[in-house]
């Protein structure tokens, strides 16, 4: 059986297990932030002096 994190959070809320749902959502938020930070960091162009190109 395959479960996604979002469905797991939904199931936890439906069973009134809010603390576990909050912890799972926080982990998902932290993972998303880290991945997006890495992607933006790799795509960032260094500052240049002079005319824009």
mmCIF entry with sequence, helices, sheets and N, C-alpha, C, O atoms, coordinates in Angstrom:
data_MODEL
# 
_entry.id   MODEL 
# 
_entity.id                         1 
_entity.type                       polymer 
_entity.pdbx_number_of_molecules   1 
# 
_entity_poly.entity_id                      1 
_entity_poly.type                           'polypeptide(L)' 
_entity_poly.nstd_linkage                   no 
_entity_poly.nstd_monomer                   no 
_entity_poly.pdbx_seq_one_letter_code       
;(UNK)(UNK)(UNK)(UNK)(UNK)(UNK)(UNK)(UNK)(UNK)(UNK)(UNK)(UNK)(UNK)(UNK)(UNK)(UNK)
(UNK)(UNK)(UNK)(UNK)(UNK)(UNK)(UNK)(UNK)(UNK)(UNK)(UNK)(UNK)(UNK)(UNK)(UNK)(UNK)
(UNK)(UNK)(UNK)(UNK)(UNK)(UNK)(UNK)(UNK)(UNK)(UNK)(UNK)(UNK)(UNK)(UNK)(UNK)(UNK)
(UNK)(UNK)(UNK)(UNK)(UNK)
;
_entity_poly.pdbx_seq_one_letter_code_can   XXXXXXXXXXXXXXXXXXXXXXXXXXXXXXXXXXXXXXXXXXXXXXXXXXXXX 
_entity_poly.pdbx_strand_id                 A 
# 
loop_
_entity_poly_seq.entity_id 
_entity_poly_seq.num 
_entity_poly_seq.mon_id 
_entity_poly_seq.hetero 
1 1  UNK n 
1 2  UNK n 
1 3  UNK n 
1 4  UNK n 
1 5  UNK n 
1 6  UNK n 
1 7  UNK n 
1 8  UNK n 
1 9  UNK n 
1 10 UNK n 
1 11 UNK n 
1 12 UNK n 
1 13 UNK n 
1 14 UNK n 
1 15 UNK n 
1 16 UNK n 
1 17 UNK n 
1 18 UNK n 
1 19 UNK n 
1 20 UNK n 
1 21 UNK n 
1 22 UNK n 
1 23 UNK n 
1 24 UNK n 
1 25 UNK n 
1 26 UNK n 
1 27 UNK n 
1 28 UNK n 
1 29 UNK n 
1 30 UNK n 
1 31 UNK n 
1 32 UNK n 
1 33 UNK n 
1 34 UNK n 
1 35 UNK n 
1 36 UNK n 
1 37 UNK n 
1 38 UNK n 
1 39 UNK n 
1 40 UNK n 
1 41 UNK n 
1 42 UNK n 
1 43 UNK n 
1 44 UNK n 
1 45 UNK n 
1 46 UNK n 
1 47 UNK n 
1 48 UNK n 
1 49 UNK n 
1 50 UNK n 
1 51 UNK n 
1 52 UNK n 
1 53 UNK n 
# 
_struct_asym.id          A 
_struct_asym.entity_id   1 
# 
loop_
_struct_conf.conf_type_id 
_struct_conf.id 
_struct_conf.pdbx_PDB_helix_id 
_struct_conf.beg_label_comp_id 
_struct_conf.beg_label_asym_id 
_struct_conf.beg_label_seq_id 
_struct_conf.pdbx_beg_PDB_ins_code 
_struct_conf.end_label_comp_id 
_struct_conf.end_label_asym_id 
_struct_conf.end_label_seq_id 
_struct_conf.pdbx_end_PDB_ins_code 
_struct_conf.beg_auth_comp_id 
_struct_conf.beg_auth_asym_id 
_struct_conf.beg_auth_seq_id 
_struct_conf.end_auth_comp_id 
_struct_conf.end_auth_asym_id 
_struct_conf.end_auth_seq_id 
_struct_conf.pdbx_PDB_helix_class 
_struct_conf.details 
_struct_conf.pdbx_PDB_helix_length 
HELX_P HELX_P1 AA1 UNK A 5  ? UNK A 14 ? UNK A 5  UNK A 14 1 ? 10 
HELX_P HELX_P2 AA2 UNK A 18 ? UNK A 43 ? UNK A 18 UNK A 43 1 ? 26 
# 
_struct_conf_type.id          HELX_P 
_struct_conf_type.criteria    ? 
_struct_conf_type.reference   ? 
# 
loop_
_atom_site.group_PDB 
_atom_site.id 
_atom_site.type_symbol 
_atom_site.label_atom_id 
_atom_site.label_alt_id 
_atom_site.label_comp_id 
_atom_site.label_asym_id 
_atom_site.label_entity_id 
_atom_site.label_seq_id 
_atom_site.pdbx_PDB_ins_code 
_atom_site.Cartn_x 
_atom_site.Cartn_y 
_atom_site.Cartn_z 
_atom_site.occupancy 
_atom_site.B_iso_or_equiv 
_atom_site.pdbx_formal_charge 
_atom_site.auth_seq_id 
_atom_site.auth_comp_id 
_atom_site.auth_asym_id 
_atom_site.auth_atom_id 
_atom_site.pdbx_PDB_model_num 
ATOM 1   N N  . UNK A 1 1  ? 0.844   -1.179 0.000   1.00 0.00 ? 1  UNK A N  1 
ATOM 2   C CA . UNK A 1 1  ? 0.000   0.000  0.000   1.00 0.00 ? 1  UNK A CA 1 
ATOM 3   C C  . UNK A 1 1  ? 0.887   1.239  0.000   1.00 0.00 ? 1  UNK A C  1 
ATOM 4   O O  . UNK A 1 1  ? 1.793   1.360  0.825   1.00 0.00 ? 1  UNK A O  1 
ATOM 5   N N  . UNK A 1 2  ? 0.631   2.131  -0.901  1.00 0.00 ? 2  UNK A N  1 
ATOM 6   C CA . UNK A 1 2  ? 1.392   3.373  -1.009  1.00 0.00 ? 2  UNK A CA 1 
ATOM 7   C C  . UNK A 1 2  ? 0.581   4.514  -0.396  1.00 0.00 ? 2  UNK A C  1 
ATOM 8   O O  . UNK A 1 2  ? -0.605  4.678  -0.683  1.00 0.00 ? 2  UNK A O  1 
ATOM 9   N N  . UNK A 1 3  ? 1.251   5.302  0.456   1.00 0.00 ? 3  UNK A N  1 
ATOM 10  C CA . UNK A 1 3  ? 0.602   6.466  1.065   1.00 0.00 ? 3  UNK A CA 1 
ATOM 11  C C  . UNK A 1 3  ? 1.479   7.676  0.855   1.00 0.00 ? 3  UNK A C  1 
ATOM 12  O O  . UNK A 1 3  ? 2.701   7.602  0.985   1.00 0.00 ? 3  UNK A O  1 
ATOM 13  N N  . UNK A 1 4  ? 0.867   8.768  0.537   1.00 0.00 ? 4  UNK A N  1 
ATOM 14  C CA . UNK A 1 4  ? 1.619   10.013 0.439   1.00 0.00 ? 4  UNK A CA 1 
ATOM 15  C C  . UNK A 1 4  ? 1.520   10.735 1.781   1.00 0.00 ? 4  UNK A C  1 
ATOM 16  O O  . UNK A 1 4  ? 0.659   10.436 2.608   1.00 0.00 ? 4  UNK A O  1 
ATOM 17  N N  . UNK A 1 5  ? 2.412   11.679 1.969   1.00 0.00 ? 5  UNK A N  1 
ATOM 18  C CA . UNK A 1 5  ? 2.427   12.413 3.240   1.00 0.00 ? 5  UNK A CA 1 
ATOM 19  C C  . UNK A 1 5  ? 1.152   13.228 3.412   1.00 0.00 ? 5  UNK A C  1 
ATOM 20  O O  . UNK A 1 5  ? 0.617   13.313 4.517   1.00 0.00 ? 5  UNK A O  1 
ATOM 21  N N  . UNK A 1 6  ? 0.662   13.827 2.333   1.00 0.00 ? 6  UNK A N  1 
ATOM 22  C CA . UNK A 1 6  ? -0.544  14.641 2.448   1.00 0.00 ? 6  UNK A CA 1 
ATOM 23  C C  . UNK A 1 6  ? -1.754  13.794 2.866   1.00 0.00 ? 6  UNK A C  1 
ATOM 24  O O  . UNK A 1 6  ? -2.580  14.247 3.660   1.00 0.00 ? 6  UNK A O  1 
ATOM 25  N N  . UNK A 1 7  ? -1.861  12.586 2.343   1.00 0.00 ? 7  UNK A N  1 
ATOM 26  C CA . UNK A 1 7  ? -2.960  11.704 2.745   1.00 0.00 ? 7  UNK A CA 1 
ATOM 27  C C  . UNK A 1 7  ? -2.776  11.250 4.190   1.00 0.00 ? 7  UNK A C  1 
ATOM 28  O O  . UNK A 1 7  ? -3.753  11.101 4.924   1.00 0.00 ? 7  UNK A O  1 
ATOM 29  N N  . UNK A 1 8  ? -1.536  11.033 4.597   1.00 0.00 ? 8  UNK A N  1 
ATOM 30  C CA . UNK A 1 8  ? -1.273  10.673 5.992   1.00 0.00 ? 8  UNK A CA 1 
ATOM 31  C C  . UNK A 1 8  ? -1.701  11.800 6.929   1.00 0.00 ? 8  UNK A C  1 
ATOM 32  O O  . UNK A 1 8  ? -2.296  11.543 7.975   1.00 0.00 ? 8  UNK A O  1 
ATOM 33  N N  . UNK A 1 9  ? -1.405  13.031 6.566   1.00 0.00 ? 9  UNK A N  1 
ATOM 34  C CA . UNK A 1 9  ? -1.826  14.179 7.385   1.00 0.00 ? 9  UNK A CA 1 
ATOM 35  C C  . UNK A 1 9  ? -3.347  14.238 7.445   1.00 0.00 ? 9  UNK A C  1 
ATOM 36  O O  . UNK A 1 9  ? -3.920  14.457 8.513   1.00 0.00 ? 9  UNK A O  1 
ATOM 37  N N  . UNK A 1 10 ? -3.998  14.047 6.314   1.00 0.00 ? 10 UNK A N  1 
ATOM 38  C CA . UNK A 1 10 ? -5.465  14.062 6.275   1.00 0.00 ? 10 UNK A CA 1 
ATOM 39  C C  . UNK A 1 10 ? -6.043  12.981 7.185   1.00 0.00 ? 10 UNK A C  1 
ATOM 40  O O  . UNK A 1 10 ? -6.961  13.245 7.962   1.00 0.00 ? 10 UNK A O  1 
ATOM 41  N N  . UNK A 1 11 ? -5.508  11.769 7.089   1.00 0.00 ? 11 UNK A N  1 
ATOM 42  C CA . UNK A 1 11 ? -5.992  10.667 7.934   1.00 0.00 ? 11 UNK A CA 1 
ATOM 43  C C  . UNK A 1 11 ? -5.790  10.959 9.417   1.00 0.00 ? 11 UNK A C  1 
ATOM 44  O O  . UNK A 1 11 ? -6.644  10.633 10.242  1.00 0.00 ? 11 UNK A O  1 
ATOM 45  N N  . UNK A 1 12 ? -4.655  11.575 9.753   1.00 0.00 ? 12 UNK A N  1 
ATOM 46  C CA . UNK A 1 12 ? -4.391  11.909 11.156  1.00 0.00 ? 12 UNK A CA 1 
ATOM 47  C C  . UNK A 1 12 ? -5.375  12.954 11.666  1.00 0.00 ? 12 UNK A C  1 
ATOM 48  O O  . UNK A 1 12 ? -5.825  12.871 12.809  1.00 0.00 ? 12 UNK A O  1 
ATOM 49  N N  . UNK A 1 13 ? -5.711  13.925 10.844  1.00 0.00 ? 13 UNK A N  1 
ATOM 50  C CA . UNK A 1 13 ? -6.680  14.946 11.251  1.00 0.00 ? 13 UNK A CA 1 
ATOM 51  C C  . UNK A 1 13 ? -8.065  14.321 11.403  1.00 0.00 ? 13 UNK A C  1 
ATOM 52  O O  . UNK A 1 13 ? -8.798  14.660 12.332  1.00 0.00 ? 13 UNK A O  1 
ATOM 53  N N  . UNK A 1 14 ? -8.425  13.417 10.506  1.00 0.00 ? 14 UNK A N  1 
ATOM 54  C CA . UNK A 1 14 ? -9.736  12.772 10.589  1.00 0.00 ? 14 UNK A CA 1 
ATOM 55  C C  . UNK A 1 14 ? -9.889  11.930 11.850  1.00 0.00 ? 14 UNK A C  1 
ATOM 56  O O  . UNK A 1 14 ? -10.998 11.773 12.360  1.00 0.00 ? 14 UNK A O  1 
ATOM 57  N N  . UNK A 1 15 ? -8.785  11.389 12.355  1.00 0.00 ? 15 UNK A N  1 
ATOM 58  C CA . UNK A 1 15 ? -8.841  10.609 13.598  1.00 0.00 ? 15 UNK A CA 1 
ATOM 59  C C  . UNK A 1 15 ? -8.569  11.471 14.826  1.00 0.00 ? 15 UNK A C  1 
ATOM 60  O O  . UNK A 1 15 ? -8.390  10.948 15.926  1.00 0.00 ? 15 UNK A O  1 
ATOM 61  N N  . UNK A 1 16 ? -8.538  12.784 14.645  1.00 0.00 ? 16 UNK A N  1 
ATOM 62  C CA . UNK A 1 16 ? -8.330  13.766 15.723  1.00 0.00 ? 16 UNK A CA 1 
ATOM 63  C C  . UNK A 1 16 ? -6.971  13.613 16.387  1.00 0.00 ? 16 UNK A C  1 
ATOM 64  O O  . UNK A 1 16 ? -6.821  13.894 17.576  1.00 0.00 ? 16 UNK A O  1 
ATOM 65  N N  . UNK A 1 17 ? -5.993  13.175 15.630  1.00 0.00 ? 17 UNK A N  1 
ATOM 66  C CA . UNK A 1 17 ? -4.621  13.064 16.128  1.00 0.00 ? 17 UNK A CA 1 
ATOM 67  C C  . UNK A 1 17 ? -3.844  14.304 15.646  1.00 0.00 ? 17 UNK A C  1 
ATOM 68  O O  . UNK A 1 17 ? -2.957  14.213 14.797  1.00 0.00 ? 17 UNK A O  1 
ATOM 69  N N  . UNK A 1 18 ? -4.205  15.452 16.213  1.00 0.00 ? 18 UNK A N  1 
ATOM 70  C CA . UNK A 1 18 ? -3.695  16.728 15.722  1.00 0.00 ? 18 UNK A CA 1 
ATOM 71  C C  . UNK A 1 18 ? -2.205  16.921 15.978  1.00 0.00 ? 18 UNK A C  1 
ATOM 72  O O  . UNK A 1 18 ? -1.518  17.522 15.152  1.00 0.00 ? 18 UNK A O  1 
ATOM 73  N N  . UNK A 1 19 ? -1.698  16.435 17.080  1.00 0.00 ? 19 UNK A N  1 
ATOM 74  C CA . UNK A 1 19 ? -0.276  16.642 17.372  1.00 0.00 ? 19 UNK A CA 1 
ATOM 75  C C  . UNK A 1 19 ? 0.592   15.898 16.359  1.00 0.00 ? 19 UNK A C  1 
ATOM 76  O O  . UNK A 1 19 ? 1.606   16.428 15.903  1.00 0.00 ? 19 UNK A O  1 
ATOM 77  N N  . UNK A 1 20 ? 0.207   14.691 16.012  1.00 0.00 ? 20 UNK A N  1 
ATOM 78  C CA . UNK A 1 20 ? 0.959   13.934 15.017  1.00 0.00 ? 20 UNK A CA 1 
ATOM 79  C C  . UNK A 1 20 ? 0.831   14.570 13.634  1.00 0.00 ? 20 UNK A C  1 
ATOM 80  O O  . UNK A 1 20 ? 1.799   14.605 12.874  1.00 0.00 ? 20 UNK A O  1 
ATOM 81  N N  . UNK A 1 21 ? -0.358  15.072 13.308  1.00 0.00 ? 21 UNK A N  1 
ATOM 82  C CA . UNK A 1 21 ? -0.559  15.744 12.026  1.00 0.00 ? 21 UNK A CA 1 
ATOM 83  C C  . UNK A 1 21 ? 0.294   17.015 11.946  1.00 0.00 ? 21 UNK A C  1 
ATOM 84  O O  . UNK A 1 21 ? 0.864   17.319 10.898  1.00 0.00 ? 21 UNK A O  1 
ATOM 85  N N  . UNK A 1 22 ? 0.376   17.749 13.050  1.00 0.00 ? 22 UNK A N  1 
ATOM 86  C CA . UNK A 1 22 ? 1.202   18.959 13.072  1.00 0.00 ? 22 UNK A CA 1 
ATOM 87  C C  . UNK A 1 22 ? 2.681   18.628 12.905  1.00 0.00 ? 22 UNK A C  1 
ATOM 88  O O  . UNK A 1 22 ? 3.394   19.326 12.185  1.00 0.00 ? 22 UNK A O  1 
ATOM 89  N N  . UNK A 1 23 ? 3.140   17.582 13.558  1.00 0.00 ? 23 UNK A N  1 
ATOM 90  C CA . UNK A 1 23 ? 4.543   17.183 13.432  1.00 0.00 ? 23 UNK A CA 1 
ATOM 91  C C  . UNK A 1 23 ? 4.866   16.746 12.003  1.00 0.00 ? 23 UNK A C  1 
ATOM 92  O O  . UNK A 1 23 ? 5.914   17.103 11.466  1.00 0.00 ? 23 UNK A O  1 
ATOM 93  N N  . UNK A 1 24 ? 3.974   15.979 11.394  1.00 0.00 ? 24 UNK A N  1 
ATOM 94  C CA . UNK A 1 24 ? 4.188   15.535 10.021  1.00 0.00 ? 24 UNK A CA 1 
ATOM 95  C C  . UNK A 1 24 ? 4.197   16.722 9.064   1.00 0.00 ? 24 UNK A C  1 
ATOM 96  O O  . UNK A 1 24 ? 5.027   16.784 8.157   1.00 0.00 ? 24 UNK A O  1 
ATOM 97  N N  . UNK A 1 25 ? 3.281   17.660 9.263   1.00 0.00 ? 25 UNK A N  1 
ATOM 98  C CA . UNK A 1 25 ? 3.227   18.849 8.417   1.00 0.00 ? 25 UNK A CA 1 
ATOM 99  C C  . UNK A 1 25 ? 4.491   19.699 8.587   1.00 0.00 ? 25 UNK A C  1 
ATOM 100 O O  . UNK A 1 25 ? 4.999   20.261 7.617   1.00 0.00 ? 25 UNK A O  1 
ATOM 101 N N  . UNK A 1 26 ? 4.991   19.791 9.813   1.00 0.00 ? 26 UNK A N  1 
ATOM 102 C CA . UNK A 1 26 ? 6.215   20.548 10.060  1.00 0.00 ? 26 UNK A CA 1 
ATOM 103 C C  . UNK A 1 26 ? 7.409   19.910 9.360   1.00 0.00 ? 26 UNK A C  1 
ATOM 104 O O  . UNK A 1 26 ? 8.235   20.615 8.780   1.00 0.00 ? 26 UNK A O  1 
ATOM 105 N N  . UNK A 1 27 ? 7.507   18.590 9.410   1.00 0.00 ? 27 UNK A N  1 
ATOM 106 C CA . UNK A 1 27 ? 8.591   17.889 8.716   1.00 0.00 ? 27 UNK A CA 1 
ATOM 107 C C  . UNK A 1 27 ? 8.489   18.134 7.214   1.00 0.00 ? 27 UNK A C  1 
ATOM 108 O O  . UNK A 1 27 ? 9.500   18.382 6.557   1.00 0.00 ? 27 UNK A O  1 
ATOM 109 N N  . UNK A 1 28 ? 7.278   18.067 6.667   1.00 0.00 ? 28 UNK A N  1 
ATOM 110 C CA . UNK A 1 28 ? 7.082   18.321 5.237   1.00 0.00 ? 28 UNK A CA 1 
ATOM 111 C C  . UNK A 1 28 ? 7.471   19.756 4.879   1.00 0.00 ? 28 UNK A C  1 
ATOM 112 O O  . UNK A 1 28 ? 8.076   19.989 3.833   1.00 0.00 ? 28 UNK A O  1 
ATOM 113 N N  . UNK A 1 29 ? 7.132   20.709 5.733   1.00 0.00 ? 29 UNK A N  1 
ATOM 114 C CA . UNK A 1 29 ? 7.491   22.104 5.503   1.00 0.00 ? 29 UNK A CA 1 
ATOM 115 C C  . UNK A 1 29 ? 9.000   22.302 5.522   1.00 0.00 ? 29 UNK A C  1 
ATOM 116 O O  . UNK A 1 29 ? 9.537   23.014 4.674   1.00 0.00 ? 29 UNK A O  1 
ATOM 117 N N  . UNK A 1 30 ? 9.682   21.693 6.461   1.00 0.00 ? 30 UNK A N  1 
ATOM 118 C CA . UNK A 1 30 ? 11.140  21.823 6.568   1.00 0.00 ? 30 UNK A CA 1 
ATOM 119 C C  . UNK A 1 30 ? 11.825  21.197 5.362   1.00 0.00 ? 30 UNK A C  1 
ATOM 120 O O  . UNK A 1 30 ? 12.758  21.780 4.810   1.00 0.00 ? 30 UNK A O  1 
ATOM 121 N N  . UNK A 1 31 ? 11.374  20.019 4.946   1.00 0.00 ? 31 UNK A N  1 
ATOM 122 C CA . UNK A 1 31 ? 11.959  19.374 3.773   1.00 0.00 ? 31 UNK A CA 1 
ATOM 123 C C  . UNK A 1 31 ? 11.753  20.237 2.537   1.00 0.00 ? 31 UNK A C  1 
ATOM 124 O O  . UNK A 1 31 ? 12.675  20.399 1.738   1.00 0.00 ? 31 UNK A O  1 
ATOM 125 N N  . UNK A 1 32 ? 10.558  20.791 2.369   1.00 0.00 ? 32 UNK A N  1 
ATOM 126 C CA . UNK A 1 32 ? 10.274  21.652 1.215   1.00 0.00 ? 32 UNK A CA 1 
ATOM 127 C C  . UNK A 1 32 ? 11.166  22.888 1.227   1.00 0.00 ? 32 UNK A C  1 
ATOM 128 O O  . UNK A 1 32 ? 11.698  23.280 0.188   1.00 0.00 ? 32 UNK A O  1 
ATOM 129 N N  . UNK A 1 33 ? 11.332  23.503 2.395   1.00 0.00 ? 33 UNK A N  1 
ATOM 130 C CA . UNK A 1 33 ? 12.160  24.698 2.502   1.00 0.00 ? 33 UNK A CA 1 
ATOM 131 C C  . UNK A 1 33 ? 13.612  24.395 2.147   1.00 0.00 ? 33 UNK A C  1 
ATOM 132 O O  . UNK A 1 33 ? 14.253  25.172 1.439   1.00 0.00 ? 33 UNK A O  1 
ATOM 133 N N  . UNK A 1 34 ? 14.129  23.279 2.630   1.00 0.00 ? 34 UNK A N  1 
ATOM 134 C CA . UNK A 1 34 ? 15.520  22.902 2.356   1.00 0.00 ? 34 UNK A CA 1 
ATOM 135 C C  . UNK A 1 34 ? 15.717  22.639 0.863   1.00 0.00 ? 34 UNK A C  1 
ATOM 136 O O  . UNK A 1 34 ? 16.688  23.113 0.272   1.00 0.00 ? 34 UNK A O  1 
ATOM 137 N N  . UNK A 1 35 ? 14.807  21.892 0.257   1.00 0.00 ? 35 UNK A N  1 
ATOM 138 C CA . UNK A 1 35 ? 14.933  21.583 -1.172  1.00 0.00 ? 35 UNK A CA 1 
ATOM 139 C C  . UNK A 1 35 ? 14.843  22.854 -2.007  1.00 0.00 ? 35 UNK A C  1 
ATOM 140 O O  . UNK A 1 35 ? 15.638  23.043 -2.927  1.00 0.00 ? 35 UNK A O  1 
ATOM 141 N N  . UNK A 1 36 ? 13.890  23.724 -1.700  1.00 0.00 ? 36 UNK A N  1 
ATOM 142 C CA . UNK A 1 36 ? 13.773  24.979 -2.450  1.00 0.00 ? 36 UNK A CA 1 
ATOM 143 C C  . UNK A 1 36 ? 14.989  25.871 -2.248  1.00 0.00 ? 36 UNK A C  1 
ATOM 144 O O  . UNK A 1 36 ? 15.427  26.523 -3.196  1.00 0.00 ? 36 UNK A O  1 
ATOM 145 N N  . UNK A 1 37 ? 15.540  25.920 -1.060  1.00 0.00 ? 37 UNK A N  1 
ATOM 146 C CA . UNK A 1 37 ? 16.742  26.709 -0.808  1.00 0.00 ? 37 UNK A CA 1 
ATOM 147 C C  . UNK A 1 37 ? 17.918  26.205 -1.631  1.00 0.00 ? 37 UNK A C  1 
ATOM 148 O O  . UNK A 1 37 ? 18.688  26.999 -2.172  1.00 0.00 ? 37 UNK A O  1 
ATOM 149 N N  . UNK A 1 38 ? 18.056  24.894 -1.723  1.00 0.00 ? 38 UNK A N  1 
ATOM 150 C CA . UNK A 1 38 ? 19.143  24.310 -2.521  1.00 0.00 ? 38 UNK A CA 1 
ATOM 151 C C  . UNK A 1 38 ? 18.948  24.640 -3.992  1.00 0.00 ? 38 UNK A C  1 
ATOM 152 O O  . UNK A 1 38 ? 19.901  25.033 -4.665  1.00 0.00 ? 38 UNK A O  1 
ATOM 153 N N  . UNK A 1 39 ? 17.739  24.491 -4.500  1.00 0.00 ? 39 UNK A N  1 
ATOM 154 C CA . UNK A 1 39 ? 17.471  24.767 -5.914  1.00 0.00 ? 39 UNK A CA 1 
ATOM 155 C C  . UNK A 1 39 ? 17.731  26.241 -6.222  1.00 0.00 ? 39 UNK A C  1 
ATOM 156 O O  . UNK A 1 39 ? 18.398  26.553 -7.209  1.00 0.00 ? 39 UNK A O  1 
ATOM 157 N N  . UNK A 1 40 ? 17.219  27.145 -5.399  1.00 0.00 ? 40 UNK A N  1 
ATOM 158 C CA . UNK A 1 40 ? 17.449  28.574 -5.637  1.00 0.00 ? 40 UNK A CA 1 
ATOM 159 C C  . UNK A 1 40 ? 18.923  28.925 -5.494  1.00 0.00 ? 40 UNK A C  1 
ATOM 160 O O  . UNK A 1 40 ? 19.428  29.774 -6.229  1.00 0.00 ? 40 UNK A O  1 
ATOM 161 N N  . UNK A 1 41 ? 19.609  28.296 -4.576  1.00 0.00 ? 41 UNK A N  1 
ATOM 162 C CA . UNK A 1 41 ? 21.040  28.554 -4.407  1.00 0.00 ? 41 UNK A CA 1 
ATOM 163 C C  . UNK A 1 41 ? 21.845  28.108 -5.611  1.00 0.00 ? 41 UNK A C  1 
ATOM 164 O O  . UNK A 1 41 ? 22.800  28.781 -5.998  1.00 0.00 ? 41 UNK A O  1 
ATOM 165 N N  . UNK A 1 42 ? 21.481  26.993 -6.206  1.00 0.00 ? 42 UNK A N  1 
ATOM 166 C CA . UNK A 1 42 ? 22.199  26.508 -7.388  1.00 0.00 ? 42 UNK A CA 1 
ATOM 167 C C  . UNK A 1 42 ? 21.890  27.327 -8.633  1.00 0.00 ? 42 UNK A C  1 
ATOM 168 O O  . UNK A 1 42 ? 22.729  27.433 -9.527  1.00 0.00 ? 42 UNK A O  1 
ATOM 169 N N  . UNK A 1 43 ? 20.702  27.903 -8.700  1.00 0.00 ? 43 UNK A N  1 
ATOM 170 C CA . UNK A 1 43 ? 20.309  28.690 -9.872  1.00 0.00 ? 43 UNK A CA 1 
ATOM 171 C C  . UNK A 1 43 ? 20.661  30.161 -9.750  1.00 0.00 ? 43 UNK A C  1 
ATOM 172 O O  . UNK A 1 43 ? 20.478  30.915 -10.705 1.00 0.00 ? 43 UNK A O  1 
ATOM 173 N N  . UNK A 1 44 ? 21.153  30.580 -8.619  1.00 0.00 ? 44 UNK A N  1 
ATOM 174 C CA . UNK A 1 44 ? 21.456  31.996 -8.387  1.00 0.00 ? 44 UNK A CA 1 
ATOM 175 C C  . UNK A 1 44 ? 22.668  32.415 -9.193  1.00 0.00 ? 44 UNK A C  1 
ATOM 176 O O  . UNK A 1 44 ? 23.682  31.717 -9.229  1.00 0.00 ? 44 UNK A O  1 
ATOM 177 N N  . UNK A 1 45 ? 22.552  33.551 -9.832  1.00 0.00 ? 45 UNK A N  1 
ATOM 178 C CA . UNK A 1 45 ? 23.670  34.099 -10.596 1.00 0.00 ? 45 UNK A CA 1 
ATOM 179 C C  . UNK A 1 45 ? 24.479  35.026 -9.688  1.00 0.00 ? 45 UNK A C  1 
ATOM 180 O O  . UNK A 1 45 ? 23.911  35.736 -8.858  1.00 0.00 ? 45 UNK A O  1 
ATOM 181 N N  . UNK A 1 46 ? 25.794  35.017 -9.843  1.00 0.00 ? 46 UNK A N  1 
ATOM 182 C CA . UNK A 1 46 ? 26.595  35.941 -9.020  1.00 0.00 ? 46 UNK A CA 1 
ATOM 183 C C  . UNK A 1 46 ? 26.347  37.383 -9.440  1.00 0.00 ? 46 UNK A C  1 
ATOM 184 O O  . UNK A 1 46 ? 26.034  37.666 -10.597 1.00 0.00 ? 46 UNK A O  1 
ATOM 185 N N  . UNK A 1 47 ? 26.493  38.289 -8.473  1.00 0.00 ? 47 UNK A N  1 
ATOM 186 C CA . UNK A 1 47 ? 26.301  39.707 -8.760  1.00 0.00 ? 47 UNK A CA 1 
ATOM 187 C C  . UNK A 1 47 ? 27.394  40.185 -9.712  1.00 0.00 ? 47 UNK A C  1 
ATOM 188 O O  . UNK A 1 47 ? 28.567  39.841 -9.560  1.00 0.00 ? 47 UNK A O  1 
ATOM 189 N N  . UNK A 1 48 ? 26.992  40.970 -10.679 1.00 0.00 ? 48 UNK A N  1 
ATOM 190 C CA . UNK A 1 48 ? 27.967  41.501 -11.628 1.00 0.00 ? 48 UNK A CA 1 
ATOM 191 C C  . UNK A 1 48 ? 27.990  43.020 -11.502 1.00 0.00 ? 48 UNK A C  1 
ATOM 192 O O  . UNK A 1 48 ? 26.993  43.649 -11.147 1.00 0.00 ? 48 UNK A O  1 
ATOM 193 N N  . UNK A 1 49 ? 29.150  43.591 -11.802 1.00 0.00 ? 49 UNK A N  1 
ATOM 194 C CA . UNK A 1 49 ? 29.301  45.037 -11.786 1.00 0.00 ? 49 UNK A CA 1 
ATOM 195 C C  . UNK A 1 49 ? 29.303  45.510 -13.232 1.00 0.00 ? 49 UNK A C  1 
ATOM 196 O O  . UNK A 1 49 ? 30.020  44.966 -14.071 1.00 0.00 ? 49 UNK A O  1 
ATOM 197 N N  . UNK A 1 50 ? 28.513  46.504 -13.511 1.00 0.00 ? 50 UNK A N  1 
ATOM 198 C CA . UNK A 1 50 ? 28.463  47.016 -14.867 1.00 0.00 ? 50 UNK A CA 1 
ATOM 199 C C  . UNK A 1 50 ? 27.095  46.826 -15.470 1.00 0.00 ? 50 UNK A C  1 
ATOM 200 O O  . UNK A 1 50 ? 26.120  46.572 -14.762 1.00 0.00 ? 50 UNK A O  1 
ATOM 201 N N  . UNK A 1 51 ? 27.025  46.951 -16.786 1.00 0.00 ? 51 UNK A N  1 
ATOM 202 C CA . UNK A 1 51 ? 25.720  46.852 -17.444 1.00 0.00 ? 51 UNK A CA 1 
ATOM 203 C C  . UNK A 1 51 ? 25.125  45.448 -17.304 1.00 0.00 ? 51 UNK A C  1 
ATOM 204 O O  . UNK A 1 51 ? 25.833  44.441 -17.265 1.00 0.00 ? 51 UNK A O  1 
ATOM 205 N N  . UNK A 1 52 ? 23.800  45.431 -17.230 1.00 0.00 ? 52 UNK A N  1 
ATOM 206 C CA . UNK A 1 52 ? 23.088  44.149 -17.110 1.00 0.00 ? 52 UNK A CA 1 
ATOM 207 C C  . UNK A 1 52 ? 23.176  43.402 -18.429 1.00 0.00 ? 52 UNK A C  1 
ATOM 208 O O  . UNK A 1 52 ? 23.108  44.010 -19.498 1.00 0.00 ? 52 UNK A O  1 
ATOM 209 N N  . UNK A 1 53 ? 23.320  42.136 -18.358 1.00 0.00 ? 53 UNK A N  1 
ATOM 210 C CA . UNK A 1 53 ? 23.397  41.324 -19.588 1.00 0.00 ? 53 UNK A CA 1 
ATOM 211 C C  . UNK A 1 53 ? 22.290  40.337 -19.651 1.00 0.00 ? 53 UNK A C  1 
ATOM 212 O O  . UNK A 1 53 ? 22.198  39.573 -20.613 1.00 0.00 ? 53 UNK A O  1 
# 
